[in-house]
Amino acid sequence: MVIFGLTGSIGMGKTTTAGMLRRLGVPVHDADQTVHRLLAPGGGAVAAVVAAFGPELMGKDGGIDRRRLGARVFCNPAALARLEAILHPLVRKRERYFLAAAARRRNRLVALDVPLLFETHGERRVDATVVVSAPAFVQRARVLARPGMTSDRFNTILKRQYPDAVKRRRADFVVPTGLGKPHAFRQLVRIVRQLSRYQGRHWPVRRQDLRLGA
């Protein structure tokens, strides 16, 4: 089974690209959606987050109020590191469940959608990396059109991410999204065709990788 990482900076079109992959029959594990489920009512991270940050973060529905949590950690590196120490192992565990299920279905190709793939050294556990990219002015226009987004918040988010140019240099493949969805889809079809000829090296997960949290 060939495992590839899908990544890209905020506003580059990664969510749309993940949807295209699913249309092409490629299963996608979405790290962000996994975090949302972990923080939702009954989620596996709720108790640990409340213990670490206080009961005031509990929403009326029994899940974590992600807006309050975001405000708590957004400009606080120590708090963010504490949150990541809670969430990352849980996300990784669910990622392995996803891969095991894909292997049982004999999927030839699967994708891990990880926003901070390079920043967290996630490229070490995939067979190839695919970066979604667009010109800076397109990225900025997309992000600032989101509800509640400001220039300051956008710039703070960018500081946590590697520059797009660095990601493109490190990627095995790049999907350009600035020329519209049909163009991006054609490029993605070509990439998927090439990836299907790869030899998978990261499944089954090695015991050493499990000990290292890879």
C-alpha positions as CSV (number, residue, x, y, z in Angstrom):
1,M,0.0,0.0,0.0
2,V,1.4,3.4,-1.0
3,I,0.9,6.2,1.5
4,F,1.3,9.8,0.5
5,G,1.1,13.0,2.4
6,L,-1.2,15.8,1.2
7,T,-0.3,19.2,2.6
8,G,-0.2,22.9,1.9
9,S,-0.4,26.3,3.7
10,I,-3.7,27.9,4.7
11,G,-5.8,29.0,1.8
12,M,-4.0,26.9,-0.9
13,G,-7.0,24.7,-1.7
14,K,-6.0,21.5,0.2
15,T,-9.6,20.7,1.3
16,T,-10.8,21.0,-2.3
17,T,-7.9,18.8,-3.5
18,A,-8.7,16.2,-0.8
19,G,-12.3,16.1,-2.2
20,M,-10.9,15.5,-5.7
21,L,-8.8,12.6,-4.4
22,R,-11.9,11.0,-2.9
23,R,-13.6,11.4,-6.3
24,L,-10.7,9.5,-7.8
25,G,-11.2,6.7,-5.3
26,V,-8.3,7.5,-3.0
27,P,-9.2,7.2,0.7
28,V,-8.1,10.3,2.6
29,H,-7.5,10.6,6.3
30,D,-8.1,14.2,7.4
31,A,-6.1,15.2,10.5
32,D,-8.1,18.4,11.1
33,Q,-11.5,16.5,11.0
34,T,-10.0,13.9,13.4
35,V,-9.2,16.7,15.8
36,H,-12.7,18.1,15.5
37,R,-14.1,14.7,16.4
38,L,-11.7,14.3,19.4
39,L,-12.9,17.7,20.8
40,A,-16.6,17.1,20.1
41,P,-19.1,15.8,22.7
42,G,-17.8,12.3,23.8
43,G,-14.5,12.8,22.0
44,G,-11.4,11.1,23.2
45,A,-9.6,14.4,24.0
46,V,-12.3,16.2,25.9
47,A,-11.3,15.1,29.4
48,A,-7.6,15.6,28.9
49,V,-8.1,19.1,27.5
50,V,-10.4,20.1,30.3
51,A,-7.8,18.8,32.8
52,A,-5.0,20.8,31.1
53,F,-6.9,24.0,30.4
54,G,-9.8,24.2,32.8
55,P,-13.5,23.4,32.8
56,E,-14.4,26.8,31.4
57,L,-13.5,25.4,27.9
58,M,-16.3,22.9,28.1
59,G,-19.2,23.9,25.9
60,K,-22.9,23.5,26.7
61,D,-23.0,20.4,24.5
62,G,-20.3,18.6,26.5
63,G,-17.6,19.1,23.9
64,I,-14.7,21.6,23.9
65,D,-15.5,25.1,22.8
66,R,-12.9,25.3,20.0
67,R,-13.2,29.1,19.7
68,R,-12.3,29.5,23.4
69,L,-9.6,26.9,23.1
70,G,-8.1,28.7,20.1
71,A,-8.1,32.0,21.8
72,R,-6.2,30.3,24.7
73,V,-3.4,28.8,22.6
74,F,-3.2,30.9,19.5
75,C,-0.6,33.3,20.7
76,N,0.8,31.2,23.5
77,P,3.5,28.7,22.3
78,A,3.6,26.9,25.7
79,A,-0.1,26.3,25.7
80,L,-0.1,25.3,22.1
81,A,2.7,22.8,22.8
82,R,0.6,21.4,25.7
83,L,-2.4,21.0,23.5
84,E,-0.4,19.3,20.7
85,A,1.0,16.9,23.2
86,I,-2.6,15.8,24.0
87,L,-3.9,15.7,20.4
88,H,-1.0,14.4,18.3
89,P,-0.8,10.9,19.8
90,L,-4.6,10.5,19.5
91,V,-4.6,11.7,15.9
92,R,-1.8,9.3,15.1
93,K,-3.6,6.4,16.7
94,R,-6.7,7.1,14.6
95,E,-4.5,7.5,11.5
96,R,-3.1,3.9,12.1
97,Y,-6.7,2.6,12.4
98,F,-7.5,4.3,9.0
99,L,-4.4,2.7,7.4
100,A,-5.3,-0.7,8.8
101,A,-8.8,-0.5,7.4
102,A,-7.5,0.6,4.0
103,A,-5.0,-2.3,4.0
104,R,-7.9,-4.7,4.8
105,R,-9.8,-3.3,1.8
106,R,-6.6,-3.7,-0.3
107,N,-6.5,-0.1,-1.3
108,R,-3.4,0.5,-3.5
109,L,-3.1,4.2,-2.7
110,V,-4.1,6.2,0.4
111,A,-3.6,9.9,1.4
112,L,-2.9,11.5,4.8
113,D,-4.1,15.1,4.8
114,V,-1.9,16.8,7.3
115,P,-1.7,20.6,7.3
116,L,1.7,20.8,9.1
117,L,3.2,17.7,7.5
118,F,6.7,19.1,7.0
119,E,6.7,21.1,10.2
120,T,6.0,18.0,12.2
121,H,8.4,15.8,10.2
122,G,5.4,13.8,8.9
123,E,7.2,13.2,5.5
124,R,9.2,10.5,7.3
125,R,6.1,8.2,7.5
126,V,4.9,8.5,3.9
127,D,6.1,7.3,0.5
128,A,5.7,10.6,-1.2
129,T,4.5,14.2,-0.5
130,V,2.0,16.3,-2.5
131,V,1.9,20.0,-1.9
132,V,-1.1,22.2,-2.9
133,S,0.0,25.7,-3.9
134,A,-1.3,28.9,-5.3
135,P,0.1,32.4,-5.8
136,A,0.3,34.5,-2.6
137,F,-2.3,37.0,-3.7
138,V,-4.8,34.2,-4.4
139,Q,-4.0,32.6,-1.0
140,R,-4.5,35.9,0.8
141,A,-7.8,36.7,-0.9
142,R,-9.2,33.2,-0.1
143,V,-8.2,33.4,3.5
144,L,-9.4,36.9,4.2
145,A,-12.8,36.0,2.8
146,R,-13.3,33.6,5.6
147,P,-15.7,34.7,8.4
148,G,-13.8,36.2,11.4
149,M,-10.4,36.2,9.6
150,T,-8.2,39.3,9.9
151,S,-4.8,40.2,8.4
152,D,-3.1,39.9,11.8
153,R,-4.6,36.5,12.4
154,F,-3.6,35.4,8.9
155,N,-0.1,36.6,9.4
156,T,0.2,34.8,12.7
157,I,-0.9,31.5,11.1
158,L,1.6,31.9,8.3
159,K,4.4,32.3,10.9
160,R,3.6,28.7,12.1
161,Q,3.9,27.3,8.7
162,Y,6.9,26.8,6.4
163,P,6.8,29.2,3.4
164,D,5.1,27.9,0.4
165,A,8.4,28.0,-1.6
166,V,10.0,25.8,0.9
167,K,7.2,23.3,0.8
168,R,7.2,23.2,-3.0
169,R,11.0,22.5,-3.0
170,R,10.6,19.7,-0.6
171,A,7.5,18.1,-2.3
172,D,7.6,15.2,-4.6
173,F,4.6,16.6,-6.5
174,V,2.9,20.0,-6.6
175,V,-0.8,20.7,-7.4
176,P,-1.3,24.3,-8.6
177,T,-4.7,25.5,-7.6
178,G,-4.5,29.2,-8.8
179,L,-5.6,28.4,-12.4
180,G,-9.0,26.9,-11.4
181,K,-10.4,23.5,-10.4
182,P,-10.3,21.8,-13.8
183,H,-6.6,22.5,-14.2
184,A,-5.9,21.3,-10.7
185,F,-7.9,18.2,-11.2
186,R,-6.0,17.3,-14.4
187,Q,-2.7,17.7,-12.6
188,L,-4.0,15.6,-9.7
189,V,-5.0,12.8,-12.1
190,R,-1.5,12.7,-13.5
191,I,0.0,12.6,-10.0
192,V,-2.3,9.8,-8.8
193,R,-1.3,7.8,-11.9
194,Q,2.4,8.2,-11.1
195,L,1.9,7.4,-7.4
196,S,0.1,4.2,-8.2
197,R,3.3,2.9,-9.7
198,Y,5.3,3.5,-6.4
199,Q,6.3,0.8,-4.1
200,G,4.9,1.3,-0.5
201,R,7.5,1.3,2.2
202,H,5.6,2.4,5.3
203,W,2.9,-0.3,5.8
204,P,2.7,-2.3,8.0
205,V,3.9,0.2,10.6
206,R,7.2,-1.0,12.1
207,R,7.4,-1.5,15.8
208,Q,10.3,0.9,15.9
209,D,8.1,3.6,14.3
210,L,5.4,3.0,16.9
211,R,7.9,3.5,19.8
212,L,9.2,6.7,18.2
213,G,5.7,8.0,17.6
214,A,6.4,8.1,13.8
